[in-house]
Amino acid sequence: MKLKEKISFEEICGKTYKIRVIETADTGIAAFTHYLSNQNEELNFYKKLAIEHVRHALEYKYPDKRISDSIAESALQLLIFDMKKLAPFSEPDKSTFKFIDLFAGIGGFRLAMQSLGGKCVFTSEWDEQAKKTYHVNFGEVPFGDITKDEIKNCIPDNFDILCAGFPCQAFSIAGRRAGFEDTRGTLFFDVAEILKRKKPKAFLLENVKGLRNHDQGKTLKIILSVLRDDLNYYVPNPQTLNAKDFGVPQNRERIFIVGFRKDLGISDFSYPEPLNNQVCFRDIKETSTVSVKYYLSDRYLNTLKAHKKRHETKGNGFGYEIISDDGIANAVVCGGMGRERNLVYDNRLEDFTPITNIKGEVNRQGIRKMTPREWARLQGFPDSFKIPVADASAYKQFGNSVAVPVVQAIAKRILDVLRRNNAING
């Protein structure tokens, strides 16, 4: 059989999302897109899975034809294209180091690392909506659940830096042995296992600041013990950094853990100092009139006021908050009061006709939620970053993301140290 027409990139990606033609569809489409974006290297690593994925896509398109691996490979070669034409954030023309992106979300780590000359050779993320956002911006579909061996086996060798904003799960037997085995059943264990297998030169981990006090400090103690003693990395004391100190108007504190393989001889590292760059909400506020759908109804606003008053009588500080134009936003989070703690005034609305089903009338005080684009800006994402998902998913994705400028500042320090010790070029 000869292909009479070229099957498109969109067909091979889109069909799999809709029909799940094979059980390994997630792995196949990830390998396919990773193969295409790694044209100059790592080709053979992803090639087998990429060919299999294309073969199944062709079998779907031509159900009455026999599709061999050679035909699939021919079709694959026709799809070798310049990723820069499809993805707004493709790899740099000349990369100076390689990294992998675990628990990738929508690519906050990747934006930061690519801006410094990094090439991403593997990424994983389990959330389907986040994968869509990642795909349209970077041209790659992340591999799936990193806790599965078949996904870990897709990670190539010889990358320089591991990046991971791993979720903090309870360590059910924390403190009993304080070693590698104590982390089993947690997502940190998967990070540790990959570090043990691949031995990258450095890593950069991020977590909520509460990790310091989790289980009376035992969790962090175990993590550091594993990294330093079991995995043989030099790990300076972790540091909590605030996004507001790095050029975005958001009060967001997160803990960061940096490490270097001990055989590199690195024994000194300092986290970046806050920038003297004061910003406020006005700097990221929408410049045009915002849709009425973001404005609160008067009934909902009254509910929020009553809720806050009840807590105030009990001495609690819970409740909604309105951020002034010259103020700093509270941390954006994926759920709970994330949006209600970051309401703003905006009196530019002229048409108060609701476009969604609300109870009551649109409030006349100009009180609205921030838009997903404003949340993106609070996290340091450029306006060219595409948001292909519904608002609910977008708020969740940006709330879960890292603040890009903070990661960028830390990564620059990591790269400076690696270069001074001749661990990477460039």
Contacts in CASP RR format, 6 or more apart in sequence:
PFRMAT RR
TARGET T0000
AUTHOR 0000-0000-0000
METHOD contacts of the structure
MODEL  1
MKLKEKISFEEICGKTYKIRVIETADTGIAAFTHYLSNQNEELNFYKKLA
IEHVRHALEYKYPDKRISDSIAESALQLLIFDMKKLAPFSEPDKSTFKFI
DLFAGIGGFRLAMQSLGGKCVFTSEWDEQAKKTYHVNFGEVPFGDITKDE
IKNCIPDNFDILCAGFPCQAFSIAGRRAGFEDTRGTLFFDVAEILKRKKP
KAFLLENVKGLRNHDQGKTLKIILSVLRDDLNYYVPNPQTLNAKDFGVPQ
NRERIFIVGFRKDLGISDFSYPEPLNNQVCFRDIKETSTVSVKYYLSDRY
LNTLKAHKKRHETKGNGFGYEIISDDGIANAVVCGGMGRERNLVYDNRLE
DFTPITNIKGEVNRQGIRKMTPREWARLQGFPDSFKIPVADASAYKQFGN
SVAVPVVQAIAKRILDVLRRNNAING
1 62 0 8 1.000
1 65 0 8 1.000
1 66 0 8 1.000
1 67 0 8 1.000
1 68 0 8 1.000
1 71 0 8 1.000
3 58 0 8 1.000
3 71 0 8 1.000
3 74 0 8 1.000
3 75 0 8 1.000
3 78 0 8 1.000
6 75 0 8 1.000
6 78 0 8 1.000
7 54 0 8 1.000
7 57 0 8 1.000
7 58 0 8 1.000
7 61 0 8 1.000
7 75 0 8 1.000
7 79 0 8 1.000
9 36 0 8 1.000
9 79 0 8 1.000
9 81 0 8 1.000
9 86 0 8 1.000
11 57 0 8 1.000
11 61 0 8 1.000
12 29 0 8 1.000
12 32 0 8 1.000
12 53 0 8 1.000
12 54 0 8 1.000
12 57 0 8 1.000
12 79 0 8 1.000
13 29 0 8 1.000
13 32 0 8 1.000
13 33 0 8 1.000
13 135 0 8 1.000
13 141 0 8 1.000
15 21 0 8 1.000
15 57 0 8 1.000
15 60 0 8 1.000
15 61 0 8 1.000
16 25 0 8 1.000
16 28 0 8 1.000
16 29 0 8 1.000
16 53 0 8 1.000
16 56 0 8 1.000
16 57 0 8 1.000
17 29 0 8 1.000
19 60 0 8 1.000
21 56 0 8 1.000
21 57 0 8 1.000
21 59 0 8 1.000
21 60 0 8 1.000
22 28 0 8 1.000
22 56 0 8 1.000
24 49 0 8 1.000
24 52 0 8 1.000
24 150 0 8 1.000
25 53 0 8 1.000
26 141 0 8 1.000
26 143 0 8 1.000
26 144 0 8 1.000
27 49 0 8 1.000
27 143 0 8 1.000
27 144 0 8 1.000
27 150 0 8 1.000
27 151 0 8 1.000
27 154 0 8 1.000
28 49 0 8 1.000
28 50 0 8 1.000
28 52 0 8 1.000
28 53 0 8 1.000
29 53 0 8 1.000
29 141 0 8 1.000
30 140 0 8 1.000
30 141 0 8 1.000
30 142 0 8 1.000
30 143 0 8 1.000
30 144 0 8 1.000
30 154 0 8 1.000
31 46 0 8 1.000
31 48 0 8 1.000
31 49 0 8 1.000
31 50 0 8 1.000
31 53 0 8 1.000
31 143 0 8 1.000
31 154 0 8 1.000
32 46 0 8 1.000
32 49 0 8 1.000
32 50 0 8 1.000
32 53 0 8 1.000
32 54 0 8 1.000
32 76 0 8 1.000
32 141 0 8 1.000
33 135 0 8 1.000
33 139 0 8 1.000
33 140 0 8 1.000
33 141 0 8 1.000
34 42 0 8 1.000
34 46 0 8 1.000
34 50 0 8 1.000
34 121 0 8 1.000
34 122 0 8 1.000
34 123 0 8 1.000
34 140 0 8 1.000
34 143 0 8 1.000
35 43 0 8 1.000
35 46 0 8 1.000
35 47 0 8 1.000
35 49 0 8 1.000
35 50 0 8 1.000
35 76 0 8 1.000
36 50 0 8 1.000
36 79 0 8 1.000
36 80 0 8 1.000
36 81 0 8 1.000
36 83 0 8 1.000
37 83 0 8 1.000
37 87 0 8 1.000
37 90 0 8 1.000
37 91 0 8 1.000
37 138 0 8 1.000
37 139 0 8 1.000
37 140 0 8 1.000
38 46 0 8 1.000
38 121 0 8 1.000
39 80 0 8 1.000
41 121 0 8 1.000
42 121 0 8 1.000
42 156 0 8 1.000
45 156 0 8 1.000
46 154 0 8 1.000
49 154 0 8 1.000
50 76 0 8 1.000
51 69 0 8 1.000
51 72 0 8 1.000
51 73 0 8 1.000
51 76 0 8 1.000
52 69 0 8 1.000
52 72 0 8 1.000
54 72 0 8 1.000
54 73 0 8 1.000
54 75 0 8 1.000
54 76 0 8 1.000
54 79 0 8 1.000
55 67 0 8 1.000
55 68 0 8 1.000
55 69 0 8 1.000
55 71 0 8 1.000
55 72 0 8 1.000
58 65 0 8 1.000
58 67 0 8 1.000
58 71 0 8 1.000
58 72 0 8 1.000
58 75 0 8 1.000
59 65 0 8 1.000
59 67 0 8 1.000
83 90 0 8 1.000
83 91 0 8 1.000
83 139 0 8 1.000
84 90 0 8 1.000
86 139 0 8 1.000
87 136 0 8 1.000
87 137 0 8 1.000
87 138 0 8 1.000
87 139 0 8 1.000
87 140 0 8 1.000
88 137 0 8 1.000
88 384 0 8 1.000
88 385 0 8 1.000
88 386 0 8 1.000
89 110 0 8 1.000
89 111 0 8 1.000
89 114 0 8 1.000
89 137 0 8 1.000
89 138 0 8 1.000
89 384 0 8 1.000
89 385 0 8 1.000
90 138 0 8 1.000
90 139 0 8 1.000
91 114 0 8 1.000
91 118 0 8 1.000
91 119 0 8 1.000
91 120 0 8 1.000
92 114 0 8 1.000
92 117 0 8 1.000
92 118 0 8 1.000
92 119 0 8 1.000
94 117 0 8 1.000
95 117 0 8 1.000
95 118 0 8 1.000
95 119 0 8 1.000
96 117 0 8 1.000
96 118 0 8 1.000
96 415 0 8 1.000
96 424 0 8 1.000
96 425 0 8 1.000
96 426 0 8 1.000
97 117 0 8 1.000
97 118 0 8 1.000
97 119 0 8 1.000
97 160 0 8 1.000
97 161 0 8 1.000
97 415 0 8 1.000
97 418 0 8 1.000
97 424 0 8 1.000
98 118 0 8 1.000
98 119 0 8 1.000
98 120 0 8 1.000
98 121 0 8 1.000
98 158 0 8 1.000
98 159 0 8 1.000
98 160 0 8 1.000
98 161 0 8 1.000
99 109 0 8 1.000
99 113 0 8 1.000
99 118 0 8 1.000
99 119 0 8 1.000
99 120 0 8 1.000
99 121 0 8 1.000
99 159 0 8 1.000
99 160 0 8 1.000
99 161 0 8 1.000
99 162 0 8 1.000
99 163 0 8 1.000
100 120 0 8 1.000
100 121 0 8 1.000
100 122 0 8 1.000
100 123 0 8 1.000
100 155 0 8 1.000
100 159 0 8 1.000
100 161 0 8 1.000
100 162 0 8 1.000
100 163 0 8 1.000
100 194 0 8 1.000
100 200 0 8 1.000
101 107 0 8 1.000
101 109 0 8 1.000
101 110 0 8 1.000
101 113 0 8 1.000
101 120 0 8 1.000
101 122 0 8 1.000
101 123 0 8 1.000
101 124 0 8 1.000
101 142 0 8 1.000
101 163 0 8 1.000
101 164 0 8 1.000
102 123 0 8 1.000
102 124 0 8 1.000
102 146 0 8 1.000
102 162 0 8 1.000
102 163 0 8 1.000
102 164 0 8 1.000
102 165 0 8 1.000
102 166 0 8 1.000
102 190 0 8 1.000
102 191 0 8 1.000
102 194 0 8 1.000
103 124 0 8 1.000
103 125 0 8 1.000
103 146 0 8 1.000
103 164 0 8 1.000
103 165 0 8 1.000
103 166 0 8 1.000
103 167 0 8 1.000
103 187 0 8 1.000
104 110 0 8 1.000
104 123 0 8 1.000
104 124 0 8 1.000
104 125 0 8 1.000
104 130 0 8 1.000
104 134 0 8 1.000
104 142 0 8 1.000
105 125 0 8 1.000
105 127 0 8 1.000
105 130 0 8 1.000
105 133 0 8 1.000
105 134 0 8 1.000
105 142 0 8 1.000
105 397 0 8 1.000
105 400 0 8 1.000
105 401 0 8 1.000
106 130 0 8 1.000
106 133 0 8 1.000
106 134 0 8 1.000
106 137 0 8 1.000
106 397 0 8 1.000
106 398 0 8 1.000
106 401 0 8 1.000
107 123 0 8 1.000
107 134 0 8 1.000
107 137 0 8 1.000
107 138 0 8 1.000
107 401 0 8 1.000
108 379 0 8 1.000
108 381 0 8 1.000
108 401 0 8 1.000
108 402 0 8 1.000
108 404 0 8 1.000
108 407 0 8 1.000
109 163 0 8 1.000
109 164 0 8 1.000
109 165 0 8 1.000
109 204 0 8 1.000
109 206 0 8 1.000
109 402 0 8 1.000
109 407 0 8 1.000
110 120 0 8 1.000
110 123 0 8 1.000
110 138 0 8 1.000
110 163 0 8 1.000
111 381 0 8 1.000
111 382 0 8 1.000
111 385 0 8 1.000
111 404 0 8 1.000
111 408 0 8 1.000
112 402 0 8 1.000
112 404 0 8 1.000
112 405 0 8 1.000
112 407 0 8 1.000
112 408 0 8 1.000
112 411 0 8 1.000
113 120 0 8 1.000
113 161 0 8 1.000
113 163 0 8 1.000
113 407 0 8 1.000
113 411 0 8 1.000
114 120 0 8 1.000
115 408 0 8 1.000
116 408 0 8 1.000
116 411 0 8 1.000
116 412 0 8 1.000
116 415 0 8 1.000
120 138 0 8 1.000
120 140 0 8 1.000
121 156 0 8 1.000
121 159 0 8 1.000
122 143 0 8 1.000
122 154 0 8 1.000
122 155 0 8 1.000
122 156 0 8 1.000
122 159 0 8 1.000
123 134 0 8 1.000
123 138 0 8 1.000
123 140 0 8 1.000
123 142 0 8 1.000
123 143 0 8 1.000
124 142 0 8 1.000
124 143 0 8 1.000
124 144 0 8 1.000
124 145 0 8 1.000
124 146 0 8 1.000
124 151 0 8 1.000
125 131 0 8 1.000
125 134 0 8 1.000
125 142 0 8 1.000
125 143 0 8 1.000
125 144 0 8 1.000
126 144 0 8 1.000
126 145 0 8 1.000
126 146 0 8 1.000
129 389 0 8 1.000
129 393 0 8 1.000
129 396 0 8 1.000
129 397 0 8 1.000
130 142 0 8 1.000
130 393 0 8 1.000
130 397 0 8 1.000
130 400 0 8 1.000
131 141 0 8 1.000
131 142 0 8 1.000
131 144 0 8 1.000
132 388 0 8 1.000
132 389 0 8 1.000
133 386 0 8 1.000
133 387 0 8 1.000
133 388 0 8 1.000
133 389 0 8 1.000
133 393 0 8 1.000
133 394 0 8 1.000
133 397 0 8 1.000
134 140 0 8 1.000
134 141 0 8 1.000
134 142 0 8 1.000
135 141 0 8 1.000
135 142 0 8 1.000
136 386 0 8 1.000
136 388 0 8 1.000
137 385 0 8 1.000
137 386 0 8 1.000
143 151 0 8 1.000
143 154 0 8 1.000
144 151 0 8 1.000
145 151 0 8 1.000
146 152 0 8 1.000
146 187 0 8 1.000
146 190 0 8 1.000
146 194 0 8 1.000
147 187 0 8 1.000
147 190 0 8 1.000
152 190 0 8 1.000
152 193 0 8 1.000
152 194 0 8 1.000
152 197 0 8 1.000
155 194 0 8 1.000
155 197 0 8 1.000
155 198 0 8 1.000
157 198 0 8 1.000
159 198 0 8 1.000
159 200 0 8 1.000
160 200 0 8 1.000
160 201 0 8 1.000
160 202 0 8 1.000
160 418 0 8 1.000
160 423 0 8 1.000
160 424 0 8 1.000
161 200 0 8 1.000
161 201 0 8 1.000
161 202 0 8 1.000
161 203 0 8 1.000
161 204 0 8 1.000
161 411 0 8 1.000
161 414 0 8 1.000
162 191 0 8 1.000
162 194 0 8 1.000
162 195 0 8 1.000
162 198 0 8 1.000
162 200 0 8 1.000
162 202 0 8 1.000
162 203 0 8 1.000
162 204 0 8 1.000
163 203 0 8 1.000
163 204 0 8 1.000
163 205 0 8 1.000
163 407 0 8 1.000
164 191 0 8 1.000
164 203 0 8 1.000
164 204 0 8 1.000
164 205 0 8 1.000
164 206 0 8 1.000
165 205 0 8 1.000
165 206 0 8 1.000
165 207 0 8 1.000
165 402 0 8 1.000
166 187 0 8 1.000
166 188 0 8 1.000
166 190 0 8 1.000
166 191 0 8 1.000
166 205 0 8 1.000
166 206 0 8 1.000
166 207 0 8 1.000
167 187 0 8 1.000
167 207 0 8 1.000
168 188 0 8 1.000
168 207 0 8 1.000
168 208 0 8 1.000
168 210 0 8 1.000
168 211 0 8 1.000
168 214 0 8 1.000
168 219 0 8 1.000
169 185 0 8 1.000
169 186 0 8 1.000
169 187 0 8 1.000
169 188 0 8 1.000
170 186 0 8 1.000
170 215 0 8 1.000
171 182 0 8 1.000
171 183 0 8 1.000
171 186 0 8 1.000
171 215 0 8 1.000
171 218 0 8 1.000
171 219 0 8 1.000
171 222 0 8 1.000
172 185 0 8 1.000
173 182 0 8 1.000
174 182 0 8 1.000
174 215 0 8 1.000
174 218 0 8 1.000
174 219 0 8 1.000
174 222 0 8 1.000
175 182 0 8 1.000
175 218 0 8 1.000
175 221 0 8 1.000
175 222 0 8 1.000
176 182 0 8 1.000
178 221 0 8 1.000
178 222 0 8 1.000
178 225 0 8 1.000
179 222 0 8 1.000
179 225 0 8 1.000
179 226 0 8 1.000
179 229 0 8 1.000
179 230 0 8 1.000
180 192 0 8 1.000
180 196 0 8 1.000
180 226 0 8 1.000
180 230 0 8 1.000
180 231 0 8 1.000
182 222 0 8 1.000
182 226 0 8 1.000
183 189 0 8 1.000
183 192 0 8 1.000
183 222 0 8 1.000
183 223 0 8 1.000
183 226 0 8 1.000
188 223 0 8 1.000
188 226 0 8 1.000
191 203 0 8 1.000
191 205 0 8 1.000
192 226 0 8 1.000
192 227 0 8 1.000
192 230 0 8 1.000
192 231 0 8 1.000
195 203 0 8 1.000
195 227 0 8 1.000
195 231 0 8 1.000
195 233 0 8 1.000
196 230 0 8 1.000
196 231 0 8 1.000
199 261 0 8 1.000
200 261 0 8 1.000
201 260 0 8 1.000
201 261 0 8 1.000
201 264 0 8 1.000
201 418 0 8 1.000
201 423 0 8 1.000
201 424 0 8 1.000
202 258 0 8 1.000
202 259 0 8 1.000
202 260 0 8 1.000
202 261 0 8 1.000
202 414 0 8 1.000
202 418 0 8 1.000
202 423 0 8 1.000
203 233 0 8 1.000
203 257 0 8 1.000
203 258 0 8 1.000
203 259 0 8 1.000
204 256 0 8 1.000
204 257 0 8 1.000
204 258 0 8 1.000
204 259 0 8 1.000
204 407 0 8 1.000
204 410 0 8 1.000
204 411 0 8 1.000
204 414 0 8 1.000
205 256 0 8 1.000
205 257 0 8 1.000
205 258 0 8 1.000
206 254 0 8 1.000
206 255 0 8 1.000
206 256 0 8 1.000
206 257 0 8 1.000
206 402 0 8 1.000
206 407 0 8 1.000
207 254 0 8 1.000
207 255 0 8 1.000
207 257 0 8 1.000
208 254 0 8 1.000
208 255 0 8 1.000
209 240 0 8 1.000
209 253 0 8 1.000
209 254 0 8 1.000
209 255 0 8 1.000
210 255 0 8 1.000
211 219 0 8 1.000
211 220 0 8 1.000
211 223 0 8 1.000
211 255 0 8 1.000
212 220 0 8 1.000
212 238 0 8 1.000
212 240 0 8 1.000
212 255 0 8 1.000
214 220 0 8 1.000
220 238 0 8 1.000
223 257 0 8 1.000
224 235 0 8 1.000
224 238 0 8 1.000
224 257 0 8 1.000
227 233 0 8 1.000
227 235 0 8 1.000
227 257 0 8 1.000
227 259 0 8 1.000
228 234 0 8 1.000
228 235 0 8 1.000
232 261 0 8 1.000
232 262 0 8 1.000
232 263 0 8 1.000
233 259 0 8 1.000
233 260 0 8 1.000
233 261 0 8 1.000
233 262 0 8 1.000
234 259 0 8 1.000
234 260 0 8 1.000
234 261 0 8 1.000
234 262 0 8 1.000
234 265 0 8 1.000
234 266 0 8 1.000
234 267 0 8 1.000
234 269 0 8 1.000
235 257 0 8 1.000
235 258 0 8 1.000
235 259 0 8 1.000
236 258 0 8 1.000
236 259 0 8 1.000
236 269 0 8 1.000
236 270 0 8 1.000
236 271 0 8 1.000
238 255 0 8 1.000
238 256 0 8 1.000
238 257 0 8 1.000
238 258 0 8 1.000
239 255 0 8 1.000
239 256 0 8 1.000
239 271 0 8 1.000
240 253 0 8 1.000
240 254 0 8 1.000
240 255 0 8 1.000
240 256 0 8 1.000
241 253 0 8 1.000
241 254 0 8 1.000
241 256 0 8 1.000
241 271 0 8 1.000
241 272 0 8 1.000
241 406 0 8 1.000
241 410 0 8 1.000
242 251 0 8 1.000
242 252 0 8 1.000
242 253 0 8 1.000
242 274 0 8 1.000
243 250 0 8 1.000
243 251 0 8 1.000
243 252 0 8 1.000
243 253 0 8 1.000
243 254 0 8 1.000
243 378 0 8 1.000
243 379 0 8 1.000
243 403 0 8 1.000
243 405 0 8 1.000
243 406 0 8 1.000
244 250 0 8 1.000
244 251 0 8 1.000
244 252 0 8 1.000
244 279 0 8 1.000
244 328 0 8 1.000
245 274 0 8 1.000
245 275 0 8 1.000
246 272 0 8 1.000
246 274 0 8 1.000
246 275 0 8 1.000
246 277 0 8 1.000
246 403 0 8 1.000
246 405 0 8 1.000
246 406 0 8 1.000
246 409 0 8 1.000
247 275 0 8 1.000
247 277 0 8 1.000
247 279 0 8 1.000
247 405 0 8 1.000
248 279 0 8 1.000
248 284 0 8 1.000
248 377 0 8 1.000
248 378 0 8 1.000
248 379 0 8 1.000
248 380 0 8 1.000
248 403 0 8 1.000
248 405 0 8 1.000
249 279 0 8 1.000
249 280 0 8 1.000
249 281 0 8 1.000
249 283 0 8 1.000
249 284 0 8 1.000
249 327 0 8 1.000
249 328 0 8 1.000
249 329 0 8 1.000
249 378 0 8 1.000
250 328 0 8 1.000
250 329 0 8 1.000
250 330 0 8 1.000
250 331 0 8 1.000
250 332 0 8 1.000
250 378 0 8 1.000
250 379 0 8 1.000
250 403 0 8 1.000
251 328 0 8 1.000
251 329 0 8 1.000
251 330 0 8 1.000
251 331 0 8 1.000
252 331 0 8 1.000
252 332 0 8 1.000
252 378 0 8 1.000
252 403 0 8 1.000
253 331 0 8 1.000
254 402 0 8 1.000
254 403 0 8 1.000
254 406 0 8 1.000
256 271 0 8 1.000
256 406 0 8 1.000
256 410 0 8 1.000
258 269 0 8 1.000
258 271 0 8 1.000
258 410 0 8 1.000
258 413 0 8 1.000
258 414 0 8 1.000
259 269 0 8 1.000
260 266 0 8 1.000
260 269 0 8 1.000
260 414 0 8 1.000
260 417 0 8 1.000
260 418 0 8 1.000
264 418 0 8 1.000
264 421 0 8 1.000
264 423 0 8 1.000
265 421 0 8 1.000
266 417 0 8 1.000
266 418 0 8 1.000
266 421 0 8 1.000
266 423 0 8 1.000
268 417 0 8 1.000
269 413 0 8 1.000
269 414 0 8 1.000
269 417 0 8 1.000
270 413 0 8 1.000
271 410 0 8 1.000
271 413 0 8 1.000
272 409 0 8 1.000
272 410 0 8 1.000
272 412 0 8 1.000
272 413 0 8 1.000
275 409 0 8 1.000
280 325 0 8 1.000
280 326 0 8 1.000
280 327 0 8 1.000
280 328 0 8 1.000
281 323 0 8 1.000
281 324 0 8 1.000
281 325 0 8 1.000
281 326 0 8 1.000
281 327 0 8 1.000
281 328 0 8 1.000
281 329 0 8 1.000
281 344 0 8 1.000
282 325 0 8 1.000
282 326 0 8 1.000
282 327 0 8 1.000
284 374 0 8 1.000
284 377 0 8 1.000
284 378 0 8 1.000
285 325 0 8 1.000
285 344 0 8 1.000
285 346 0 8 1.000
285 374 0 8 1.000
286 346 0 8 1.000
286 371 0 8 1.000
286 373 0 8 1.000
286 374 0 8 1.000
289 348 0 8 1.000
289 349 0 8 1.000
289 350 0 8 1.000
290 346 0 8 1.000
290 348 0 8 1.000
290 349 0 8 1.000
290 368 0 8 1.000
290 371 0 8 1.000
291 355 0 8 1.000
292 349 0 8 1.000
292 351 0 8 1.000
292 352 0 8 1.000
292 353 0 8 1.000
292 354 0 8 1.000
292 355 0 8 1.000
292 362 0 8 1.000
293 354 0 8 1.000
293 355 0 8 1.000
293 356 0 8 1.000
294 368 0 8 1.000
294 369 0 8 1.000
294 370 0 8 1.000
294 371 0 8 1.000
295 349 0 8 1.000
295 352 0 8 1.000
295 362 0 8 1.000
295 363 0 8 1.000
295 366 0 8 1.000
295 367 0 8 1.000
295 368 0 8 1.000
295 369 0 8 1.000
296 304 0 8 1.000
296 343 0 8 1.000
296 362 0 8 1.000
296 363 0 8 1.000
296 367 0 8 1.000
296 368 0 8 1.000
296 369 0 8 1.000
297 354 0 8 1.000
297 358 0 8 1.000
297 359 0 8 1.000
297 360 0 8 1.000
297 361 0 8 1.000
297 362 0 8 1.000
297 363 0 8 1.000
298 360 0 8 1.000
298 361 0 8 1.000
298 362 0 8 1.000
298 363 0 8 1.000
298 364 0 8 1.000
299 358 0 8 1.000
299 359 0 8 1.000
299 360 0 8 1.000
299 361 0 8 1.000
300 358 0 8 1.000
300 359 0 8 1.000
301 363 0 8 1.000
301 365 0 8 1.000
301 367 0 8 1.000
304 319 0 8 1.000
304 320 0 8 1.000
304 340 0 8 1.000
305 320 0 8 1.000
307 318 0 8 1.000
307 319 0 8 1.000
307 320 0 8 1.000
308 317 0 8 1.000
308 318 0 8 1.000
308 319 0 8 1.000
308 320 0 8 1.000
311 317 0 8 1.000
311 318 0 8 1.000
311 319 0 8 1.000
318 337 0 8 1.000
319 337 0 8 1.000
319 340 0 8 1.000
319 341 0 8 1.000
320 337 0 8 1.000
320 340 0 8 1.000
320 341 0 8 1.000
320 343 0 8 1.000
321 330 0 8 1.000
321 340 0 8 1.000
321 341 0 8 1.000
321 342 0 8 1.000
321 343 0 8 1.000
322 343 0 8 1.000
322 344 0 8 1.000
322 345 0 8 1.000
322 367 0 8 1.000
323 329 0 8 1.000
323 330 0 8 1.000
323 342 0 8 1.000
323 343 0 8 1.000
323 344 0 8 1.000
324 345 0 8 1.000
325 344 0 8 1.000
325 345 0 8 1.000
329 342 0 8 1.000
329 370 0 8 1.000
329 378 0 8 1.000
330 338 0 8 1.000
330 341 0 8 1.000
330 342 0 8 1.000
331 338 0 8 1.000
332 338 0 8 1.000
332 342 0 8 1.000
332 375 0 8 1.000
332 378 0 8 1.000
332 379 0 8 1.000
332 395 0 8 1.000
332 398 0 8 1.000
332 399 0 8 1.000
333 399 0 8 1.000
334 395 0 8 1.000
334 396 0 8 1.000
334 397 0 8 1.000
334 399 0 8 1.000
334 400 0 8 1.000
335 395 0 8 1.000
335 396 0 8 1.000
338 395 0 8 1.000
339 369 0 8 1.000
339 370 0 8 1.000
339 395 0 8 1.000
340 369 0 8 1.000
342 369 0 8 1.000
342 370 0 8 1.000
343 367 0 8 1.000
343 368 0 8 1.000
343 369 0 8 1.000
343 370 0 8 1.000
344 367 0 8 1.000
344 368 0 8 1.000
344 369 0 8 1.000
344 370 0 8 1.000
345 365 0 8 1.000
345 366 0 8 1.000
345 367 0 8 1.000
346 366 0 8 1.000
346 368 0 8 1.000
347 366 0 8 1.000
349 362 0 8 1.000
349 366 0 8 1.000
349 368 0 8 1.000
352 361 0 8 1.000
352 362 0 8 1.000
352 364 0 8 1.000
353 362 0 8 1.000
354 361 0 8 1.000
354 362 0 8 1.000
370 378 0 8 1.000
372 387 0 8 1.000
372 391 0 8 1.000
372 394 0 8 1.000
372 395 0 8 1.000
372 398 0 8 1.000
373 383 0 8 1.000
373 387 0 8 1.000
375 394 0 8 1.000
375 395 0 8 1.000
375 398 0 8 1.000
375 399 0 8 1.000
376 383 0 8 1.000
376 385 0 8 1.000
376 387 0 8 1.000
376 394 0 8 1.000
376 398 0 8 1.000
377 383 0 8 1.000
378 398 0 8 1.000
378 403 0 8 1.000
379 398 0 8 1.000
379 399 0 8 1.000
379 401 0 8 1.000
379 402 0 8 1.000
379 403 0 8 1.000
379 404 0 8 1.000
380 403 0 8 1.000
380 404 0 8 1.000
380 405 0 8 1.000
381 398 0 8 1.000
381 401 0 8 1.000
381 404 0 8 1.000
387 394 0 8 1.000
389 397 0 8 1.000
415 424 0 8 1.000
418 424 0 8 1.000
419 425 0 8 1.000
419 426 0 8 1.000
END
